[in-house]
Amino acid sequence: MDAEEAVVIIVATARVDSLSTLDEVYAELQKEDVKVSDKYHYSHPIKTKNKTVSLSLGRIWFNLLLPDDYPLIDEPVTKKVISKIMLDIINKYESDKISEIFSNLQKHIFKMTAIHPVTLSINEFILPDDIKKKKENLKQYSDDIVKFQEESSKISSDYLTHIKGSGIDKMIKSGSKGSVNDLNAFVIAKGPTIDIEDNVSKPITSSINDGFTPEEYYIAAKEARRLCYIKAKGTAEPGYLARRIVFANCNTTIGSKDCKTNKYLTITVDDKLFNRLQGRFYLNEDTNKLEEITPDTKIVGKTIKLRSPLYCKEKGDKICQTCYGKLYERLNTKYIGIFASSILNKIGVEYFSMKAKHKATQVSISEVDFTKDLLK
């Protein structure tokens, strides 16, 4: 190899200090010694106000996927964070722009998954000696279901700390897949199960990774039969109901600007409900005027009067824009009846049937103080 070839190889493998485009990010990821956690310099006229900041390669990549006028994201992007960002984008941009942003995100997320996938190593499922000892001690709680679950969850958390930075750790902490309870059932202990008649079994002290004894196998089989039943009933019936409701509501569309109804739905707003009320209208009793609910509206913890389709006075098969809210603008359709009806299938199948099927790796049991709960 002559001097000229050596220079070419050095230039091709040299690390870039500052990144400003997606192509530059992907070029860096092709290098063998580069990881998404490696720090690089990043500067942007709006996001950083032309100041140079140090960000991981992954965070630079994510910020480049967001609009130029969107604030800089410099935190781990978990499932909760990405949901918040997506809601914020929906509230800030027009429907065409929203579609463009989300399509671009989807395209590049798939691309990044192919270039830099999260991998699982067999070593992540081999317990160290101290965790094995704690696991053996679990058997003393086999007659106390609540205590068994508490102790096994603690061991799972200890084990997750032991494998910090691994593929399993990243998947669970990001919220993309699985939970500490899933890990618990897989490597620590399956724990109690529940059958089709809601009877709770004694704890299975073996993990899925260990393999079950004959008795444990048949105890676990009861749960499997229950899940097959839930899947069969929870998929067919909600789907049929959704189709019938689509037929019944297909003529329901958006009507005039405001039906001027003087009836309101009185609700108390918590954090979870607040996120679902974005774009709806409520009566501000201080000013006696209707106001749109935005991320900056201070109503969490308060009881408000909400404009609702329940009290809309629009004529015919229509709901006014004020009672419905601004969701129809984001959907870019006036056929809100078909949209609302189809959502029932998603709620029935995804949030009941499929959720029950996939999240039944371990029964959640806790002690209940009825007097305390009633007073609360």
C-alpha positions in Angstrom: 0.0 0.0 0.0 1.5 3.3 -1.0 1.2 6.7 0.8 -1.7 7.9 -1.3 -3.9 4.9 -0.5 -3.0 5.2 3.2 -4.2 8.9 3.2 -7.5 7.8 1.5 -8.2 5.2 4.2 -7.4 7.6 7.1 -9.7 10.2 5.6 -12.5 7.6 5.1 -12.3 6.4 8.7 -11.6 9.7 10.5 -14.3 10.8 12.9 -16.2 13.9 12.0 -16.3 16.4 14.9 -19.6 18.3 14.0 -22.8 17.0 12.4 -25.5 18.9 10.7 -27.4 16.5 8.3 -28.9 13.0 8.4 -26.5 11.8 5.7 -23.6 12.8 8.0 -25.1 10.9 10.9 -25.6 7.7 8.8 -22.1 8.0 7.4 -20.7 8.0 11.0 -22.8 5.0 12.0 -21.3 3.0 9.2 -17.9 3.2 11.0 -17.1 0.2 13.1 -15.9 2.1 16.2 -18.9 4.5 16.4 -21.9 4.1 18.7 -25.1 6.1 19.0 -24.1 7.2 22.5 -20.8 8.8 21.2 -20.8 12.6 21.7 -20.6 15.0 18.7 -20.8 18.8 18.3 -24.2 20.1 17.0 -25.3 23.6 16.1 -28.5 25.0 14.7 -29.7 28.5 14.1 -33.0 28.0 15.9 -32.7 24.9 18.1 -29.4 26.0 19.7 -29.4 29.7 18.6 -26.2 29.0 16.7 -24.4 27.8 19.8 -22.4 24.6 19.6 -23.6 21.9 22.0 -22.4 18.4 22.7 -25.0 15.7 22.0 -24.9 12.0 21.5 -25.1 10.8 17.9 -28.6 9.4 18.6 -30.0 12.7 19.9 -28.6 14.6 17.0 -30.3 12.1 14.6 -33.6 12.5 16.4 -33.5 16.3 16.4 -32.7 16.3 12.7 -35.9 14.4 12.2 -38.0 17.1 13.9 -39.0 20.4 12.2 -36.4 23.2 12.2 -38.6 25.4 14.4 -39.1 22.6 17.0 -37.2 23.0 20.3 -34.1 21.0 21.0 -34.7 17.6 22.6 -31.8 16.7 24.9 -33.2 13.8 27.1 -33.7 10.1 26.7 -36.6 9.6 24.2 -38.8 7.0 26.0 -42.3 6.0 25.0 -43.7 8.6 27.3 -41.5 11.4 25.9 -42.3 10.5 22.2 -46.0 10.5 23.0 -45.7 13.9 24.5 -43.7 15.2 21.5 -46.2 13.7 19.0 -49.1 15.4 20.8 -47.2 18.7 20.8 -46.6 18.4 17.0 -50.3 17.7 16.5 -51.2 20.8 18.4 -48.6 23.1 16.7 -48.8 22.2 13.0 -51.3 21.9 10.1 -52.5 18.4 9.1 -50.4 18.2 5.9 -47.3 19.1 7.9 -48.1 16.7 10.7 -48.5 13.9 8.1 -45.1 14.8 6.6 -43.3 14.9 10.0 -44.7 11.5 11.1 -44.1 9.8 7.8 -40.5 11.0 7.9 -40.1 9.8 11.5 -41.4 6.4 10.6 -39.2 6.1 7.5 -36.0 7.0 9.4 -36.8 5.0 12.5 -37.1 1.9 10.4 -33.8 2.8 8.7 -32.0 3.3 12.0 -33.4 0.0 13.3 -31.7 -1.7 10.3 -28.4 0.1 10.8 -28.2 0.0 14.6 -30.6 -2.6 16.0 -31.0 -3.4 19.7 -29.6 -6.9 20.2 -30.1 -9.4 23.0 -27.2 -11.5 24.2 -27.6 -15.0 25.7 -25.4 -13.7 28.6 -28.2 -11.3 29.7 -30.3 -14.4 30.7 -27.6 -16.0 32.8 -28.1 -15.0 36.5 -25.0 -14.1 38.6 -24.5 -16.0 41.8 -25.9 -13.4 44.2 -29.2 -13.2 42.2 -29.4 -17.0 42.1 -29.1 -17.0 45.9 -31.9 -14.5 46.3 -34.0 -16.5 43.9 -33.6 -19.7 45.9 -34.8 -17.8 49.0 -38.0 -16.9 47.2 -39.4 -20.4 47.8 -39.9 -19.6 51.5 -42.7 -17.3 50.5 -44.6 -19.8 48.3 -47.6 -19.7 50.7 -47.8 -15.9 50.7 -48.7 -14.7 47.2 -48.4 -10.9 48.0 -45.0 -11.3 49.8 -43.8 -13.6 47.0 -44.5 -11.0 44.3 -43.0 -8.2 46.3 -39.7 -10.1 46.8 -39.5 -11.4 43.2 -40.1 -7.9 41.9 -37.2 -6.6 44.0 -34.9 -9.3 42.7 -35.9 -8.4 39.1 -35.1 -4.8 39.8 -31.7 -5.8 41.2 -31.0 -8.0 38.1 -32.0 -5.1 35.8 -29.4 -3.0 37.6 -26.8 -5.8 37.1 -27.4 -5.8 33.3 -27.6 -2.0 33.0 -26.9 -0.8 29.4 -27.8 -4.2 27.9 -30.4 -4.7 25.2 -33.0 -5.9 27.7 -32.4 -2.8 29.9 -32.8 -0.4 27.0 -36.0 -2.1 25.8 -37.7 -2.0 29.3 -36.5 1.5 30.3 -37.5 3.0 27.0 -41.0 1.6 27.3 -40.8 0.1 23.8 -41.3 -3.5 24.9 -41.7 -5.4 28.1 -41.6 -4.5 31.8 -39.8 -5.5 35.0 -42.7 -8.0 35.6 -42.0 -9.6 32.2 -38.3 -10.0 33.1 -39.4 -11.4 36.4 -41.4 -14.1 34.9 -38.7 -14.9 32.3 -35.6 -15.2 34.5 -36.7 -15.1 38.2 -40.1 -16.8 38.8 -43.4 -17.0 36.9 -45.3 -16.4 40.1 -49.1 -16.9 40.5 -51.4 -17.3 37.5 -55.1 -16.8 37.1 -57.5 -19.3 35.3 -60.7 -18.7 33.3 -62.8 -18.5 36.4 -60.5 -15.9 38.0 -59.0 -18.4 40.5 -55.5 -17.4 41.6 -53.0 -20.3 41.8 -50.1 -20.7 44.2 -46.9 -19.1 42.9 -44.9 -21.0 40.3 -41.3 -20.7 41.7 -39.6 -21.6 38.4 -39.0 -19.1 35.6 -39.8 -19.6 32.0 -36.1 -19.7 31.4 -35.7 -22.5 33.9 -38.6 -24.6 32.6 -41.5 -25.8 34.6 -42.1 -29.0 36.6 -45.0 -31.1 35.5 -47.3 -29.6 38.2 -46.2 -26.0 37.3 -46.8 -26.7 33.6 -50.4 -27.6 34.2 -50.9 -24.6 36.5 -49.6 -22.4 33.7 -51.8 -24.1 31.2 -54.9 -22.9 33.0 -53.8 -19.3 32.3 -53.1 -20.2 28.6 -56.7 -21.4 28.2 -58.0 -18.2 29.8 -56.0 -16.1 27.3 -57.3 -18.2 24.3 -60.9 -17.5 25.5 -60.2 -13.7 25.9 -58.6 -13.5 22.4 -61.6 -15.3 20.8 -64.3 -13.3 22.6 -62.4 -10.0 22.7 -61.6 -9.9 19.0 -64.8 -11.1 17.3 -67.4 -9.2 19.3 -65.8 -5.7 19.4 -65.1 -6.0 15.7 -68.7 -6.9 14.9 -69.9 -4.1 17.2 -67.6 -1.6 15.5 -68.9 -2.5 12.0 -72.5 -2.1 13.2 -71.8 1.3 14.7 -70.0 2.5 11.6 -73.1 1.7 9.6 -75.3 3.5 12.1 -73.1 6.7 12.3 -71.7 7.0 8.8 -73.9 10.0 8.1 -72.6 12.0 11.1 -70.5 14.9 10.0 -69.2 18.2 11.1 -71.7 21.1 10.9 -71.7 24.8 11.6 -69.2 26.8 13.7 -71.2 26.9 16.9 -74.7 25.6 17.8 -74.8 28.0 20.8 -76.0 25.4 23.3 -76.0 26.5 26.9 -75.5 23.0 28.3 -72.1 21.7 29.4 -70.5 18.5 30.6 -69.0 19.1 34.0 -65.8 17.2 34.6 -62.8 17.2 36.9 -59.5 17.3 35.0 -56.5 15.2 36.0 -53.2 14.9 34.1 -54.2 11.9 32.0 -57.6 13.4 31.0 -55.9 16.8 30.2 -53.9 15.2 27.4 -57.1 14.0 25.8 -58.8 17.3 26.0 -56.4 19.3 23.7 -58.4 21.2 21.1 -61.7 21.0 23.0 -63.6 24.1 24.2 -64.6 24.9 27.8 -66.4 27.8 29.5 -63.9 30.0 31.4 -66.2 31.1 34.3 -63.8 34.0 35.1 -64.4 35.6 31.7 -67.7 33.8 30.9 -66.2 33.0 27.4 -65.5 29.8 25.5 -61.8 29.0 25.3 -59.8 26.3 23.5 -57.9 23.9 25.7 -54.2 24.0 24.8 -51.1 22.6 26.5 -50.7 25.9 28.4 -54.3 25.9 29.8 -54.2 25.8 33.6 -57.1 23.4 34.3 -55.5 20.3 35.8 -57.1 19.6 39.2 -60.0 21.9 38.4 -63.7 21.2 37.7 -64.7 22.7 34.3 -67.7 23.0 32.0 -66.8 21.3 28.7 -68.6 21.7 25.4 -69.6 18.2 24.4 -71.4 16.4 21.4 -73.8 15.1 24.1 -75.4 18.5 24.3 -75.0 19.7 20.7 -78.1 21.3 19.2 -77.0 21.1 15.5 -79.8 20.0 13.2 -79.8 16.6 11.4 -76.8 14.2 11.5 -74.3 16.9 12.3 -72.2 18.1 15.3 -71.0 21.7 15.5 -67.3 22.5 15.4 -67.3 23.9 18.9 -68.9 20.9 20.6 -66.7 18.5 18.7 -63.4 20.4 19.1 -60.6 20.9 16.6 -59.8 17.2 16.2 -61.6 17.2 12.9 -59.0 19.7 11.5 -56.2 17.3 12.4 -58.0 14.4 10.9 -58.6 16.4 7.7 -62.1 14.9 7.4 -65.6 15.9 8.1 -66.8 12.3 8.5 -66.4 12.1 12.2 -69.1 9.4 12.7 -67.1 6.8 10.8 -63.9 7.8 12.6 -65.5 7.6 16.1 -67.0 4.2 15.3 -63.8 2.7 14.0 -62.1 3.8 17.3 -64.3 1.3 19.2 -62.6 -1.6 17.4 -59.2 -0.3 18.4 -60.3 0.1 22.0 -62.1 -3.2 22.2 -59.4 -5.3 20.4 -56.2 -3.6 21.2 -56.8 -2.3 24.7 -58.8 -5.2 26.0 -58.2 -8.4 24.1 -54.6 -8.0 22.8 -53.4 -6.2 26.0 -54.8 -9.0 28.2 -53.1 -11.6 25.9 -49.7 -10.0 25.9 -49.6 -8.6 29.5 -50.6 -11.8 31.3 -47.0 -12.9 32.0 -47.7 -12.3 35.7 -50.7 -11.6 37.9 -50.6 -8.4 39.8 -51.8 -8.9 43.4 -51.7 -6.5 46.3 -53.3 -6.3 49.8 -56.4 -4.1 50.0 -57.5 -2.0 53.0 -61.3 -1.5 52.1 -61.9 1.0 55.0 -59.0 3.1 53.9 -59.9 2.9 50.2 -63.6 3.8 50.9 -62.6 6.8 52.9 -60.3 8.0 50.2 
